[in-house]
Amino acid sequence: MGSGTVVEETLSKSYFKVHSEVCIELMKLVHRVSSVIPQIEAARPRSSAMLALSSLTCEIEKAKQLLHYCSESSKLYLALTSDAIARRCQRSRNLLERSLDVVRNSVPVLLAIEICHIVDELRNAKFILDPSEVEAGKVLRESLRPHLSITVPTETLDIGALKFAASKLHIMSRRAIVIEKRSIKNLLRKVGDGNPAKKERLKFLFYLLDKYGNSIVTEQQENAILSGDKTSEFQTSRSSNDAKADVVLPDKFKCPLSLRLMYDPVTIASGVTFERMWIQRWFDEGYDTCPKTKEKLSHQSLALDSFLKHEISKWCVEYGIRNIDPSRGAETLCSSESSMSINSLGSLAHGYGDSIYNPDPSNGKVLNDLSSNSIQSDDSDQRCETSTLRTLRSLALLPKLKELKWESQCDVVEDTKNYLDRDDQALGSATFENFLTLLVQFLVDAHDQGDLKAQRTGSQLLLTYVSKNRYEATCFDKGAFSLLISLLDSEVSEQVLATLEVLSAHENCRPEIAASGILGPIFKILGSQNRILQESALKILNNLSHDCYVCQHLIYLGCIPKMIPFLQSSLFTKLALTILKNLCNSEEASASIAETDKCIASVAEFLESASSEDQEYAVAILHSVCHEQIRYCKLVLEESFAVYPALINIKTNGSDKAKASASELLRLFQVIEHDGL
């Protein structure tokens, strides 16, 4: 705890380079929670709460590390990852709240009330990013994306975007440039080779500062003005967001014991009204007096004050206040096990289980000793605790999965899967950085060993993880995508495709999927006879086709000809049409559609479809093709004689978008006929 205190004192005086409002808010919460830990330790809570206390301590240290990171990191990179920083702050806040919720039921009532006040502060904390910093990050991301694409050279980067971001982040002097370059160098040393995407971005940012630093400095005055304007807007935004905090809680609605808004008001023998949970806890601890009047009570009966409860409800509705039942959330560790995140439990287990998992030559205990028998309890009354300990041990072993024997690996993966299946909220935060890659490697090993059960368990865990934890799914790197290729022809190909479908819906994952080499096997699946796999493959391609950079890869690999069979059959026509429509945003797609045999004719048939959406997509595709070159208009007319009457019908009866496209197509056709082309 000594080193943590030093870090806390240092951070309190630190200048946070970016996201200062967010960091200061998190720092206040860390100080508040840290202040109560000595009292919790002195109360000697029972074993279940000691586990949560261990988790609480770990989360405080992680929050301090995040604050330290924001105080010394690169301004440009912090702006680039604004959303991630805010999410990490929110995750820390949530984990601190959950751990305190578990602890409060194992300490004396007065300390429990103080903890509840801290929990209220955690719940009310807002992490609001500076709009100017968010804007700087957005501009940087948009400008960096072409550089990170395979097909676009670095010279196409808009240097103006770098100057704009630098002005918003106050990097406007030679000294600031030197400090920023030094910060990026420090980050590069720390990241190593474990995160190639982050390393590439940092190297490119350093290259830009090194090359264009002098140019940035020359425009400092203009950029400073822009930055100042945005700062005032941000302050106005914050003041309006805080207006709700001015609502004053009436004294009669407060519990005299906890001083919080009452949820279930009850009156005791002294005539004073309290929150049911807190006064019951007071009596349970052996007190026979009224906490407010100090008089000895003739009895300990609780009478519901229904009129006051009704008044409180009306007041909450009037002011938009959410009144939370204080008795919910942390009855026991067993009941709250599922509400704790993997990160929380994993940290807890890390401190709790070192003696269990670390190799110890003296007693023969090594990592490979994990088995279902070694973590079973002989006492049937301890089933809940045993289940919790098994979960903790499995989560602690996840980062060391490759060091275990195969049977133990399978046990750990199955325990983790069962844990996540029990609770939809279990993945509120990430496990550890390379969890996804490690899990995919487990699947590949299971495939190589022919272990079908392990393949199914691992693939179900992977699908559950990426489906429930959509933010962390974006951490899926190119190496993990490449490992998935070998599983597309395995017994779990259906689950693997379902996982890819979820991942392809993430904007950040699409370039990684395209660059991994997985598109070839997906195209191969389109030629199979398995309708379930075909549908998943088309949905993946549909998601990918929303990215203009990935579209170039799809067109180059021959995606358009592969859509023809689906246009000509009754299966998946809407998906095929949608993919073609999305691809038509590029000139190469229009040419490929026009020159692909039977493509124009197949699309034109949907002009007479009963579905207005199919009509709209078909008209949009043909309009995109004909708009590029006049000769494509002639191809459309030659390949489908029914185009004219169908377009006239759509112009009259179609949707607004379809009407506009149909009118333009008819105009182009009339120009061709008039000019005799």
N, C-alpha and C positions, 0 to 999 in steps of 0.2 A: 504493500500500500504506500510505502515511502516514495518510491519512484513515481507512482501515479500522482502524488501530491505535488511533486516538482513540476511534472508536465502540466498540471492544472494551473499552477501559479504562472508558469511561462505563457500558457495560452491566454490567460486573462489579460496579458499585456500585449499580446500579439496583434499585428495588423493583418487581417485576412485580405489577401490580394483581390479575390473575387468572391461574390456571394456572402458579403460581410453580414447582411441582415440575417440570412439563414444560419450562418455559423454562430453568431451571437445568441440567437434563439436557442440553438442546440447547446451551446456552452452554459447558458443559464439553467437548462434542464439537467445537464450533467452535474453542475454544482449542487442543485437542489436535491437530486437523488443521492449524491455522495454524502451529503450532510446527515442523512438519516441512517446510513449503513452502520455506524458504530452503535446506535441505539438498537438496531435489529440484532446485531451480534450479541450485545449485552443481554437481550431478552432470551437468548438461547432457544430459538424456535425448534420445533420437532424436525426429524430427519428430512421429511418431504420438502419443508420450507428451506432447509439448509441447501438442498439441491438448487432450488430457485435462487437463493442468495448467491450461490456460486455463479449461476448464469448471469445474475444482475451485475456482479463484479466484472465478469468478462465483457458484458455489453458496455459498461462504462468505459473500460479500457479501449474498446473498439471505437467508441464515439470520440474519445480523446485523440486517437490515432487519426481519425477522419479530420478533426479540427486541425491537427498538426499538419496534415497533408494539404489542407486548404490554405495554410499560412505560408507554406514554402513551395508550393507547386507552381507550374507555369500558368500565367493568366490566360493565355490563349487556349491551353488545353482544358483549364477549368471551365472556360466559357463554352468550349466545344462539348463538354460533358455536363452541361448545366442540369439537365433533367435527371441524369444519373446521380449527381450529388444531392439533389432534392429528395430523390427516392431513398437514398442511403440514410439521410437524416430522418425521414419519415419511418424507415424501417427500424432505426435505432430507438426512436421514440416509442414505437409499437412494442418492441421487445422489452424495453424498460418497464412499460406499463404492464405487460403480461407477467413479468417476473414479480413486480410489486403486488399484483393481484393475488398471486399464489402465497406470497409471504404474509399478507395482512391478516389472514385467518389463523395464523399461528403465533401471533404476538398479543400482548395485552391490549385492551380495548382503546386506551388513550393513544397508544402508539399506532394502532390500526387506523384510528381517525386521522392522525397526522399523515399516514401513508395515503389515505384516501384523498386528502387535500393535494398531495403531490400528484396522485393519479389524475385528478381533475386538471391540474396545470399541464400535465403531459397531453391530455386529450384536447385541451384548448389551444395548444401550441400550433402556430401556423408558420409554414416555411414558404415564404413568398420570395421568389426570385426577382432580381432587379430587371425590369423589361429591357433596359439598354444592354445588359449583359446577355440576356436571352437572345436579343436580336443579333448581337455580335456572334454568338455561337451558331445561330441559324445561318447567317451569311457565310461563316467559315465552313460549315458542313456542306452547304450547297456548292461551294467553290472547290472543296477538297474531293468531293465525290468523283468528278471527271478524272482527277489525277489518279485516284485509286482504282479506276476502271482499267481494264486490260487494253481497251482499244483506243484510248484518248491520251496523247502525250502531255507531259507536264507543262509545256509551253502555252497550253490553252487556258491556264489558270488566270482568273480575273484578279490582277494585283490590286485593283481598286478595292476588292473585298477585304484583302488583308489590311489595307490602310484604314478602311472603315472600322474593322474590328479593333484595330490598334487604338483608334481615337476613342471608341466607346470604353475601352479598358484602360485608358490613360497611359498607353505606352507611347510617349511622345517626346522622349529625350534620348540622347545617346546612352546615358546612364541606365534608363529604363530598358533599352534594347539589350544592353550587356547583362543586366539582371535577369531578363527573360530568357536569354540564351543560356545563361548559367543554370537556371531552373530546369530548362528542357534537358540539358546535359545530365543533371542529377536524376531526372526521371528515366532517361535512357539507361543509365547505369543500373537502376533498380529493376527495370522491367525485364532485362535480360532477353532470352530467346523464348520465354514462356508465352508471350502474347505478341505474335508477329504483326497483327493488325495495328495494335497500339504503338508498337515500335516504329512501324512504317509512317504513321501519322506524325509522331514526334520528330522523326528524322526529316520529314518534309517541312514541318513548321520551322525547324532549325535552319534548313536550307533557305527558306524564304526570308527569314530574318537576317541571315548572313548576307544574302544577295541584295535585298531591298531595304535594309535597315535605314540607310541614309535617306532614301526617298520618303520613308515614313516620317522621319524627323522633320523634313522640310514643310510638311502640311499640318504641323501640330496645332497651329492657331485655329484653323478652320474646323478641325476635328474636335478640338476642345469645346468649341461653341456647341457643336452637335451633341456632344456628351452631356454638357450642362443642361440643355433643354430636356433631355430624356430623364435626367435625374430628378428634375422638378416634377415631371409627370409621375414618376414612380412614388415620390413622397405623397402626392395628392391621392394616388391610388391606394396607398397604405392607410391614409387617414380615413378614407371612405370605408375601407374594409374593417376598420376597428370601431366603427360607429356603434355596432351591435353590443360592444362591451360596456356601453353606458347604462344598460338596463340594471336597475337596483333591485336586489332580492328583498322582498318585505320580511321584516323580522319574524312575523307570525308564521311564515312558511319555513323558517329555519329550525333545524333540530338543535336544541340547546346543548346537546352533547357533542355533535359533530360540526355544528354551525353550517351545515349544508342544506340544500333544498330537500325537503322530505318527500319520499315516494309513497310510504305506507305509514301515515301518522297514527300513533296510538297514545292513549292517555293512561297514566298510572295512578296509583292511590293518592298521590299528592296533588293531583289535578293538573299536572304539567304534561304537555304532549311532546313525544319524542319520535324519531324514526324507529320502527319496529326492530330492525336488525341490531341497531346500536344499543338500545335499552335492554334487549334480550341478552346481548353479549355482556353488558354490565352486570345483570343478574347472574348469568352463568359463571362469572368470575368470583361470585360469593358476596357481592355487595348487597345490602338490604336497606340502603338509603336512597333518597332522590338525588341525582347528580347535581341538580340546580339548587334546591332548597336545603339540601343536606339533612332533612328530617328523616327519621326512621319510618319505614313504611309498614302498614298493617298487613298488607298482602302484596303479591307481585303479579296480579292479574293485569292483562293488557286489553284495553277497550278501543276498538277502531273508531277513529274520528272521521266518519264518512263525509260530514259536511265540509270539514277542512280539506279533505282529499279532493272533493269536488271543486273547491275554490282554487286549489293548487293547479288542478288540471285546466281550468278555465284560464288562469294566468299564463300557463305554459303555452296554450294555443294562441293567446292574444299576442305574446311576444316572440313566438316561434322558438321556444326553448324546448329542448329534448330532455325529459326527465328520466334518468336511468335508474333502474332498480339496483341499489347498492349490494344486494345479496347475490346478484348474478355474477358469474365469471370465475370464481376461485374457491369452490367448496373444498376440494382436495386436489392433490397432485394428480391422482388417478383420473378424476373427472375433468381436469383442465389439461391433461396431457395432450389431447388432440389440438387444443387451441394454441399451444406453443409451437413456434416455428421450428423447422429443422435447424436453422442457424442457432436458435436459442438452446435447443436440446443438445446440439452438437458441441457448442461451447461448454455447456454444463458437463457433458460427458467427458470432454477433453480434460477438464480439471479433476473430475471425480474418478476417472477410470485409468489413470496412468499406470497405477500399480497392477491393474488387471491385464492390460494389453501390451505393455512394454516387455520385450524379451528379458528373461531372468535366468541365466545359465545355472544359478545355484539351485533352483527348484524345478528346472525343466520346463517352466512355463514360457511359451513363445507365442507369437501371434497366431500360429496355426492351430492353437489349442481350442479355438472357438468352435463350439458345436451346440446343437440344440440341448443336449443333455447337461452341458456345463452351465447352462443358465436357467435350468428348471428349479423351482422351489419345491421342497418336500412338504411344506406347510400350505395346505389348501387355503388358509386364511390370508395368505400373502400373494394371491394370484395377481391382484391389481399392481402391487409393487413390483413383482417379478416381471410382469409384462412391460412396465415402465423401464426397469433396468435393462431388459433385453433390447428395447428400442434404443435406449441411450448407448448401449454398447455397440449396437450395429451402426448407429450414426457416427460414433467415434471412430469406428473401423473403416468407414467409407473412404477416407483419403488414403488409407493404407491397403486398399482392396487387392492390389497386385501382389502384395507380400504374403497373402494368405493362400492356403491350399484351396484347391478348386471347390471342395465341398463347403468350406467356410465362406468362400466368396458367394456361393449360391445362397447360403443361409442369410448373409448380410443383405444381399439384394432383395431377397424375398421378404425379410423383416421390414425393410424400408418401403417396399411396395405396399405391404399390408397396412403400415402406418399411414401412408398417404391415402389409401383407399378409405380409411375410417373417417377422414376429415377433409372437407373441401378447403378449409382455411390453413391447412398445415404448411403450405408453401408460400406464406406471406413474404418470405425472404429467401435468398439463395443459400445453398449449402456451402460450397467452396468453389474456387475459381475454375478448376478443371473437372468439375463433376460430370458434365455432359460428355466430354471426351473419354473420361474413365469408364463411364457407363457404356458408351458405344464400343469401346475396346473389349469390355466384358461380353457384349453381344457377339463380337467377331470371334472371340475365343470360344464361346459356347457353340457357335456355328462350326468352327474348325474341329471341335471335339465331338460334334454330333449330339450334343446335349439339348434335346428339343425342349424339355421342361425349362431349362435355364434360358433358352432363347425366348420362350413365351413370357416368362416372368420379367426378364430384362427389357423386352420390347414394350410390355405393358407399363412398366415403371417409366420408361423413357417417354411414352406417349402421355402418361398422366402428368409427368413433370412439365413438359413443354406446353401442355394444354392449360394447366392450372397456374403456371408461373410464367406468364407471357413476357414479362420484362426480361427475366433471366434467360429466356430462350434465345434472345438476341446475342448471347455470349457464345453461341454455337459457332465454332471456328471452322475454317476450310478443311483442316485435318480431320475433324469429326465427320464432316459431310463426306469426305473421301472414304472413310471407313464404312459408311453406310452403303456404299456402292456394292460391296461384296454380299450384302444382306438382301439385295433386291431379288435375288433368285433363290432365297432360302424359304423355310417353312413360315417365317414371320414376315414375309414381304408385305402382307396386307397392313400390319401394324407399322412397319417402316414407312410405307407410303402415307399412311394416316399422319405419322409424325412429320414427314416432309410437307404435307399439306398445311399443317399448323404453322410450321416454320416459314413456309413460303408466303404466308400472309403478313409476315413482318418485313417492313421495308428494308431494314438493315441486313436481313438474312439473304435477300434475293441475289445481290452480287456474289456473295459467298457460294450460294448454291450453283450459280452459273459457272463460277470459276473452278468448282470442285471436280468437274468431269462427270457429274451425275446425270446430265441431260441426255446423254447417249443411251444409257440403260432405260431412262424413262420413255424415250421415243420407242425403244424396242418393245416395251410393255404395250404400247398402243397397237402393235401388230399382233399381240397375243389374242387368245379367244376368251380370256378371263374378264368378264364384264365388270366385276368389282374392282379389279386392279386398273382396268382401262379408265373407269370413272375417276378413281383417285389420281391417276396420272394426268388426266385432263384438268382436274381441279388445280393441281400443282401448276400446270402450264398457264392456266387462267390467272392465277395469282402472280406468277412471274411476269406475265405479259403487261402488267400494270407499271412495270419499270422500263423506262425508255432505253436505258443502257442494256438491260438484259434482253430486250426485244431484238437488238442487233445480233446477239448470240443465237437466239431462237430462229431467226430468219436464215442466218448463215448455216445452221445445222439442218435446215430443210423442214422446219416445222409446218410451213403452209401446205405442202403436198400431203402431209400426213393427216391433215384435217378433212381431206376430200371424202374418204370412206365414211366418216361420221356425219358429213353433210348429206350424203346420199342414203343413209340408213335412218331409221326412226329413233335410234338410240343416241343420246348425248348431243343432239343437233344444237341445242341452245348453247352448250359449253363451247362447241367448235365455232359457232358464229361469234360468240363473245371474244374468243381468242383472236380470230381474224380481225374483228373490229378494233381490238386493242393494238394489234400489230400494225394496223393501217396508219398509225401516227407517224410512221417513217416512210420515206420515199422508196426505200428498198422493198418494203412489204407490198406497196402498190404494184411495183413492177413484177414482183414474184407472183402475186395473185393473177395478174393479167397474163403472164406467160406460163402458168401452171395449167396443164391440160384439165379441162372440165371444171375448173375452179369457178370461173365467172358464171357458167351455166348453172352450177350447183347453187351458187349464192342467189342468182336471179330467181330461182324457183320459190324462194321464200318471200318474194314480193307479193305472191298470192296467198301467203299463209293466213290462217285464221287468227294467229297471234299478232297483235299490234307491235309487241316488242320484237318479234322475229322480223317483221316488216321494217321496223325502224333500224335494226342492225344491218339488214341486207341493203337497204337504201344507203346507209352511211358507208358501207364497204364499197359499193359501186360508185358512189360519189367521190370517195377518196381515190379510187383507181382512175376514173375519168378526169378528175381535176388535174392529174399529173401531166397527161399527154393526150392530145386529140386522137391519136391512133388507137388509144385504149377505148375511147368512146365507140369507135367503129367495131372493135372486137366485141363489146357488150351487145351492140345491135345485131351483129352477125351470129352470135352464139345463142341468143334468146329472142325469138320473134314476139314473145308475149310481154316484153319489157314495157313498151309504150302504153298499152291499155292498163297494165298494172300500176305504172307510175301515175297515170291520170286518176285512177281510183284512189291511190294513196294521197295524192295532192288534195283530194276532196274530203276523204274520210279518215285519213291517218292521224297520228299524233302530231303535235306541233313540230317536233324535231324531224319526224318523217316527212311532213309536208314541206318543210324548208329544203330538205335534201332532194326530194322528188322534184320540186319546182326548179332547182338549179340544174338537175340532170336533164330535164325536159328542155331547158334553155340551151344547154350545151348541144343536145341532139338537133335542135332547130338551127343552130349556127352551122353545124356540119352540113345539114341538108341545104341550107340557103347558099352556102359557099361552094357546094358541090364537092366537098372534101371526101 
